Amino acid sequence: MITGHAIIGANFGDEGKGLMTDFFASRDPESTIVVRFNGGAQAGHTVSCPDGRRHVFSHFGSGTLVDAPTLLSQFFLVNPVVYRKERDLLGKMNLQPLVFVDERALITTPFDMFINQVVETKRGSSRHGSCGLGINETVTRSFASPATIIHAGDLADRSVLAHKLELLASTWLDQRLQQHHVDLSSMEVVRFKENQSAIIERFIADCRWFLDSTTLCNRCPERLTVLFEGAQGLLLDEDRLDQWPHVTRSKTGLVNVLFLARRLGLERLRVTYVSRTYLTRHGAGPLAGECDWSFTDRTNMPNAFQGSLRFAPLDQRMLRRSIEMDFQYARLTYPDLQGEIAFTCADQLPMQTVEQDLPVRFISYGRTRDDVQVEKRVPASRALVRV
């Protein structure tokens, strides 16, 4: 029987999903595949191994360091430029990861990244909190017209890919910049257009390299355990209107997982919601209780688009509400769905008290899988069973 296990960020991202995915994958990597079911290259999932190896995963599943293969699902946004850079880094660690790619996955292009960065910079103090990697622009372009969609399967035909990229250069770029009220005569736009022929050629080369190092497919390769590794967090879901516009163009909860689980015919599904013992936010947007705490974080370094990592005390009631909104919807499909919570970073800020109805199953007191402690059982009074 094939079983599914989803790892979901419970807050604004950066909760420790990479750590927990590595923890679960390490139990039986030969029978496990990690499925990236949302987001794209903006993910930064850190895995630190007991042997000292460390990597921040963007495209690859966080089970890679224990040799679990990765599937980039139809809901994942593939960025061949970022993928190639990451694969080079993994190669220097003597790793040759096995990666499957759903041929329906959407492709992020340099045009998407450029538009994203220009527009976010133009927003000034009203920034949305974008990473500058073209996530929103990829989704918007793909919904605009069949002519502007680029799927992973299109990369196999160089003439089709080249035609679509030329269309983006000749029509879509100006159209989209004008929609954002960007001056087409600005230095940034002029410089990009002067170099766009070379940019297209390099991108086509990156796409060919991407195809040569992955396997296109239209279904998940068979494994006994499917780990669904989420990106971002529940509070950044595109349907969280209470957080708009500081959200991502992605389903960060169980929606995509349920779709994929049904296609795979999974009979059992389990979900682990992950949270630090405190709250973080990288980028613009409200952060209740924001304070001047400072915890060491080598992954979330300050950058031009998201600034510095922000901190606040964890609101356990808000945590519970967000989880229940996601979990109870999923139980309509999987009535026996098992749910639990993993707290990370307890070595930085110990949990003083835990709300009685929070089903805490795992607590991490460090950066590696060896630092994750498992509670022997989740009391019935703290089970996720409300309807």
C-alpha positions in Angstrom: 0.0 0.0 0.0 1.3 3.4 -1.0 1.0 6.0 1.8 1.3 9.8 1.6 2.8 12.2 4.1 2.6 16.0 3.6 4.9 18.5 5.3 3.2 21.9 5.5 4.5 25.2 6.7 2.1 26.6 9.3 3.1 30.3 9.2 4.9 32.6 6.8 7.5 30.1 5.6 11.0 29.4 7.0 9.5 27.0 9.6 11.8 24.0 9.2 10.1 22.1 6.4 13.5 21.0 4.9 14.6 19.6 8.3 11.4 17.6 8.7 11.4 16.3 5.1 15.0 15.1 5.6 14.0 13.5 8.9 11.1 11.6 7.4 13.0 10.7 4.1 15.9 9.3 6.1 13.8 6.6 7.6 13.5 4.7 4.3 15.0 6.7 1.4 15.0 3.7 -1.0 11.2 3.5 -0.8 10.5 7.2 -0.7 10.1 9.9 -3.2 9.8 13.6 -2.4 7.1 15.5 -4.4 7.4 19.3 -4.6 3.7 20.2 -4.9 3.7 24.0 -5.0 5.9 27.1 -5.3 9.1 27.3 -7.3 12.6 28.5 -7.1 11.9 31.0 -4.3 12.0 28.1 -1.8 15.0 27.9 0.6 14.7 24.7 2.5 17.8 24.1 4.6 19.1 20.6 5.4 22.0 20.2 7.8 23.3 16.6 8.2 24.9 15.1 11.2 28.0 14.5 9.1 28.4 18.3 8.5 27.0 18.5 5.0 24.5 21.4 4.4 22.5 22.6 1.5 19.7 25.1 0.9 17.2 23.4 -1.4 15.4 25.4 -4.1 14.3 22.9 -6.8 15.4 19.6 -5.3 13.5 17.7 -2.6 14.9 18.0 0.9 15.4 14.2 0.9 18.2 14.5 -1.6 21.1 14.2 0.9 19.8 10.7 1.8 19.4 9.9 -1.9 15.6 10.0 -2.1 14.5 11.1 -5.6 12.5 14.2 -6.4 9.3 14.7 -8.5 8.6 18.3 -9.6 4.8 18.1 -9.9 2.5 19.8 -12.4 2.0 22.5 -9.7 5.7 23.3 -9.4 7.2 26.3 -11.2 10.4 25.2 -12.8 13.2 27.7 -13.3 16.0 26.1 -15.5 18.4 28.9 -14.7 18.2 28.4 -10.9 18.0 24.7 -11.3 21.3 24.5 -13.2 23.1 26.6 -10.5 21.7 24.4 -7.8 22.6 21.1 -9.5 26.2 22.4 -10.0 26.4 23.0 -6.2 25.1 19.5 -5.5 27.6 18.1 -8.0 30.4 19.6 -6.0 29.1 17.5 -3.0 29.4 14.4 -5.2 25.7 14.1 -5.6 23.8 13.2 -8.8 20.2 13.5 -7.7 17.4 11.6 -9.6 14.8 14.1 -10.6 11.5 13.5 -12.4 9.5 16.4 -13.9 5.9 16.4 -14.7 5.7 17.6 -18.4 2.8 19.9 -17.4 4.9 21.9 -14.9 5.1 25.6 -15.8 8.4 27.2 -16.8 9.8 30.5 -15.4 11.7 32.5 -17.9 14.2 35.4 -17.6 11.4 37.7 -18.7 9.3 36.7 -15.7 12.2 37.4 -13.3 13.1 40.7 -14.9 9.5 42.0 -14.8 9.1 40.8 -11.3 12.3 42.6 -10.1 11.6 45.9 -11.9 8.0 46.1 -10.6 8.9 45.1 -7.0 11.7 47.8 -7.0 9.2 50.3 -8.4 6.8 49.7 -5.5 9.3 51.2 -3.0 8.0 51.2 0.5 4.8 49.5 -0.7 6.5 46.3 -1.7 4.6 43.0 -1.6 7.5 41.0 -0.3 8.5 39.2 -3.5 11.7 37.2 -3.8 12.3 38.6 -7.3 12.3 35.1 -8.9 9.2 35.6 -11.2 6.7 33.4 -9.4 3.7 35.8 -9.8 4.7 36.7 -13.3 5.0 33.1 -14.4 1.5 32.3 -13.2 0.0 35.6 -14.7 1.7 35.0 -18.1 0.5 31.3 -18.2 -3.1 32.3 -17.5 -3.0 35.2 -20.0 -3.0 33.2 -23.3 -2.2 29.7 -24.5 0.4 31.3 -26.7 2.4 32.5 -23.8 2.4 29.3 -21.7 5.6 27.3 -21.6 5.3 23.8 -20.1 8.2 21.5 -19.2 7.2 19.3 -22.1 7.7 22.2 -24.5 11.4 22.3 -23.7 12.0 19.2 -25.8 11.2 21.0 -29.0 13.8 23.8 -29.5 11.8 25.5 -32.3 8.6 25.7 -30.2 10.6 27.0 -27.2 12.4 29.6 -29.4 9.1 30.8 -30.9 7.5 31.3 -27.6 10.5 33.2 -26.2 10.5 35.5 -29.2 6.8 36.1 -28.7 7.6 37.1 -25.1 10.3 39.4 -26.3 8.3 41.1 -29.1 4.9 41.4 -27.4 4.5 40.2 -23.9 7.4 42.2 -22.3 6.1 45.6 -23.3 2.5 44.7 -22.6 3.2 43.5 -19.1 5.5 46.4 -18.2 2.8 48.8 -19.4 0.2 47.1 -17.2 2.5 47.8 -14.3 3.0 51.4 -15.4 6.7 50.9 -15.9 8.5 53.4 -18.2 9.7 51.5 -21.3 12.4 54.1 -21.8 13.9 53.5 -18.4 17.6 52.4 -18.2 16.8 49.0 -16.8 14.3 48.2 -19.6 16.5 49.5 -22.4 19.5 47.5 -21.1 17.5 44.3 -20.8 16.1 44.7 -24.4 19.6 45.3 -25.8 20.8 42.0 -24.3 17.6 39.9 -24.8 18.9 37.9 -27.8 21.8 36.7 -25.8 19.5 36.1 -22.8 17.2 33.9 -24.9 20.2 31.9 -26.2 21.5 31.3 -22.7 18.1 30.3 -21.5 17.6 27.8 -24.3 21.0 26.3 -23.4 19.9 26.1 -19.7 16.7 24.4 -20.8 18.5 21.8 -22.8 20.8 21.1 -19.8 17.8 20.8 -17.6 16.2 18.2 -19.9 19.5 16.2 -20.0 19.7 15.9 -16.2 16.0 15.1 -15.5 13.3 12.7 -16.7 10.0 14.0 -18.0 6.9 12.1 -17.0 3.2 12.4 -16.6 2.8 10.4 -13.4 4.6 9.8 -10.1 7.2 7.0 -10.2 6.1 4.2 -7.9 7.4 4.3 -4.3 5.9 3.0 -1.1 6.0 6.4 0.6 5.3 9.8 -1.1 6.5 12.8 0.9 4.8 16.0 -0.2 7.1 18.8 0.6 5.4 22.1 0.8 6.9 25.6 0.1 6.1 28.8 2.0 3.4 28.6 4.6 -0.3 28.6 5.3 -0.4 32.4 5.9 1.0 33.0 2.5 -1.6 31.0 0.6 -3.0 32.8 -2.4 -6.5 32.4 -1.0 -5.6 34.1 2.4 -7.5 37.3 1.7 -6.7 38.5 5.2 -3.1 38.6 4.2 -3.5 40.0 0.7 -1.5 41.4 -1.2 1.4 40.0 0.8 0.8 36.4 -0.4 2.3 34.0 -3.0 0.7 32.7 -6.2 0.5 29.2 -4.8 -1.6 26.8 -2.8 0.5 26.3 0.3 -1.8 23.9 2.1 -3.3 20.6 1.3 -5.3 21.5 -1.8 -2.7 20.4 -4.4 -1.7 17.5 -2.2 -5.3 16.2 -2.2 -5.4 16.4 -6.0 -2.1 14.5 -6.4 -3.1 12.0 -3.7 -6.3 11.1 -5.5 -4.4 10.7 -8.8 -2.0 8.4 -7.1 -4.8 6.4 -5.4 -3.3 6.9 -2.0 -5.3 5.1 0.6 -3.7 6.8 3.6 -2.6 10.4 4.1 -0.8 12.0 7.0 0.1 15.7 7.5 2.8 17.3 9.7 2.4 21.1 10.1 5.7 22.7 10.9 6.3 25.8 13.0 9.3 27.4 14.7 8.8 28.0 18.4 8.7 31.7 17.4 7.3 33.5 14.4 9.3 34.8 11.5 8.5 36.7 8.3 10.9 37.4 5.4 9.6 40.3 3.3 6.8 42.9 3.6 3.5 42.4 5.3 1.9 42.6 8.8 3.6 40.7 11.6 1.7 40.9 14.8 3.9 41.3 17.9 7.0 42.1 15.8 9.9 42.6 18.1 13.7 43.1 18.1 14.6 39.5 18.7 17.6 38.2 16.7 18.3 34.5 16.2 21.1 33.0 14.0 19.8 32.1 10.6 22.4 31.4 7.8 19.8 30.8 5.2 17.7 33.9 5.4 20.3 36.5 4.9 19.2 40.1 4.1 18.6 40.7 0.4 17.5 43.6 -1.8 14.0 42.4 -2.3 12.9 41.0 1.1 15.2 42.9 3.5 16.1 41.2 6.8 14.3 38.3 8.6 11.7 39.6 11.1 10.7 38.0 14.4 7.7 37.9 16.7 6.4 35.6 19.5 4.3 32.7 18.3 0.6 33.1 18.5 -0.6 29.6 19.2 -4.3 30.5 18.7 -3.6 31.9 15.2 -1.5 28.8 14.5 -4.4 26.5 15.5 -6.9 28.5 13.4 -4.7 28.3 10.3 -4.1 24.6 10.7 -7.8 23.9 11.3 -8.9 25.8 8.1 -6.6 23.6 6.0 -7.0 20.3 7.9 -10.8 20.2 8.1 -11.1 20.8 4.3 -8.8 17.8 3.7 -10.8 15.5 5.9 -13.7 15.7 3.5 -11.6 13.6 1.2 -9.6 11.6 3.7 -11.9 11.2 6.8 -9.1 9.2 8.6 -6.5 11.9 7.9 -3.9 12.0 10.6 -2.6 15.4 11.6 0.2 16.6 13.9 2.6 19.5 14.6 6.4 19.7 14.6 8.1 22.5 16.4 11.6 23.5 15.4 14.2 25.8 16.8 13.5 24.8 20.4 17.2 25.1 21.1 16.9 28.9 20.3 13.7 29.5 22.1 12.2 26.7 24.3 8.5 26.2 24.3 7.3 27.5 27.7 3.7 26.2 27.4 1.7 24.5 24.7 -2.0 25.0 24.1 -3.9 22.0 25.3 -5.4 21.2 21.9 -2.2 21.4 19.8 -1.2 17.9 18.7 2.6 18.3 19.1 4.3 15.2 17.8 7.9 16.3 17.1 10.2 18.9 18.7 13.6 19.8 17.2 16.4 21.0 19.5 18.9 21.6 16.7 19.6 21.8 13.0 19.9 18.1 12.0 17.6 15.1 11.9 19.4 13.7 15.0 18.1 16.7 17.0 14.4 15.8 16.3 12.7 14.2 19.3 9.5 12.3 18.9 6.7 12.3 21.5 5.6 8.8 22.3 2.0 9.5 21.6 -0.4 12.5 20.9 -3.0 12.6 23.6 -6.5 12.2 22.3 -7.4 15.6 23.7 -4.9 17.2 21.3 -5.9 15.4 18.1 -6.9 17.2 15.0 -10.4 15.9 14.8 -12.7 18.9 14.8 -15.2 19.2 12.0 
